[in-house]
Structures are given as C-alpha cells and as structure tokens.
Amino acid sequence: MKGSGDAPLEQFAALTGVRGLAALWVAAMHFSRETTLLLPASASVGWFVGQGSDAVLLFFILSGFILLHTYRAQFEIFSWREYFHFLWLRLARIYPAYLATLGLMVGLVLASVVAGVAYSKEAYPLARLPWEALMLHRWWWTDFFGWNYPDWSISAEWFAYLFIFPLAVWLLKRLAGCRVGVIGAIFIGLIALEPAIRTEWKLSLVSLLFLAGALLWELRRRCRWSGREVPPHLDSVAVLFVFTVLWFAPPLGAYLSAALFLLAVGLLLLGLSRADGIVSRLLAWSPIVFLGDISYSIYLSHGVVQRILKIILPADKFAASPLAVRVGVLLTFVLALFALSLCVYFTVERPARNWLRRRKVASVPLPG
C-alpha cells in the first residue's frame, strides 16, 4: 500500500456508529417473534423492526463507500500485488469471526445429536457446510442462507471484494472526465435498477449496491474538489426520509419503497460523512462508535444466540407469565447477545485480525 508519508485518511466515526445501529436492527428483526410474545405492546413498532432486512442493504452501500475511500488511491495504477494485499486485509477483517461463529453453530448441532434432540437436516445440510466454511455458499444456492444464517451476506460481500471492487475502481477511472451530474445520475440509476431486478440470487443485489456505494464516494469526492460541500443538516433530513419511507412502505408498493429507501440511505451516508450535524455527532459518540466496532460480531453472533435460547429459554413458555418475568427473559436475550458478541470480538475478531495483518506486513516489504 502507499507509504506512511501520505496524508492520513479522513475518518468517519458516524459511519461506524450507524453500522452498530444497523446490526442491532437486523438482530431485533430476527428476535421480533420472541419480543412480541413476551411484550405484545412491542408490536406497535413492528412497521420498523420488521423491515430490519433493509439494514443489510445499508451495509452493502456503506461497504462500497468505505472501501473505495480507504483503498482507491492504492489502485491508481492496478497492481496484482496490491490487489492480493487488499484481499488479505479483507480476509483478516471478516474471516476469523465468521469461522468462529460458524464453528459455534456446528458445535450446537453436534450437541443436539449427542443429546438426542432433533434438528432439521434441511436447515443444516452437511454437504453444503464446506462451501459455507469457504464463504462460497451464497454464490451457488438461492435456497440456502447457511448453518449460521446471517452469514449469507458475508459470502456475498466476499464476492464483492473479489470481483466488484476492481470493477468499481476501473469504472471510476473510466468516469474520471465526467461531470458530477453524470456520477449522480449513474448512482440513482443503480439504486433504481436494484429493486427492479431483485431476485433470490443475492450476488446481483450486493454487486449493484456495492457499486452504488463506490459511486456515492466518488460523488462526494468530486463535490469537495469543486468546493461544494455536502449540505448541512443532510443527516437529519435523511433520517426523517428513512423513517417516512418505512412508515409508508405498504402504500408506496414494493418497488417504490425499496428504491426510495436506497436513495434515503445514500443521502444519510453523505450526511453522516459531513460529521457536523446533530445525527452525525450523536452517532460519533464513543459508546455508539464502540457498538459499531463490535457490530460485525453482533451480526454474526445473533443467529447462534437465537438458536441456543430457542432450546434452553423458549419464549413460548413465558408468554403467559407475569410482566416482570417476561421482561427478565427478554433482558436475558439481550445480555446473551452482547455477552457472546463481546466474547467473539475480544477473543477472536480483533486479535486474529491484528495478528493476520502483522504477518502480512512483516512478510512482504511494502513500497514507501
């Protein structure tokens, strides 16, 4: 990569924070049945919680934005060495926690076998486990999310790192002479196209949204170079836009609500990158930034926690219990999720990532 003499990269603390809230949104959606059983009044926010899958779309756009921001300069002249180094760094970032949580799910299934507890062989097909271990399962099967079902998106992200990232770099070079309006039009075209061709083959989804995120970064960069900053308070306006789209999603229809949500996400990320708005300052608050730091472990761990608690603390058994008991069970769910997430983060994700990165840097002298 480029040497230490380069100017330090601009940091986006608010974008780290929004990643943490998005991970909790996904987890809340997957626990919504249990939450509604224990606290029926929570159904009143079902219009929001039930659309937690939209947070995964935010992840894909954010990934394209951040990775182009971080690595674009290294590929001004394409180099296979830089490309493989980029892949190594991404592998160090995602694979240890991915493999650890998959291993926990495999251990849970094995424990069920030993204990004589029935499990679904359709949900946990042994033949597909090696593909999942290699982060390839979502490349081939549209009917299989994975033993650890949230990790389907990581398989799709790995595809984006391998193939869509270099395509994005090439595309931005080809657009070097284009006006800002052209970049913006292509971005809007991509987010309009994605809902129109959305299928169970998730690689099409991640490819378009990753490219959209890369173009969003280029749009911001071009605007700043020309002296036009992101409008102030765009973060607040975008948050209102997001909630408005989610509230009116049914009457808007599937296509229009999806396209408007993606547009709102793009505006939100632009607004948060400005870093001086009310929402940006809130999301840059250190506890929320820390939540963003552990968001990957939260995302990968919540499926494991859900499976464990479904066995040892099923919500159905407590649906008619006193309120204090139901609240206690729900708090146990939350504490279990954070306990496992923190364990994965501090014992696997962070130390393994740092160790792998040091090995690569130590073994290959970088130009400088």
Helices and strands as residue ranges (DSSP letters): H 13-30, H 32-38, G 40-45, H 46-49, H 54-71, G 72-75, H 80-115, G 126-128, H 129-133, H 137-140, G 149-151, H 152-159, I 160-164, H 165-174, H 180-196, H 202-225, H 234-247, H 249-252, H 254-274, H 278-283, H 286-293, H 295-312, G 315-318, H 323-344, I 345-349, H 350-363
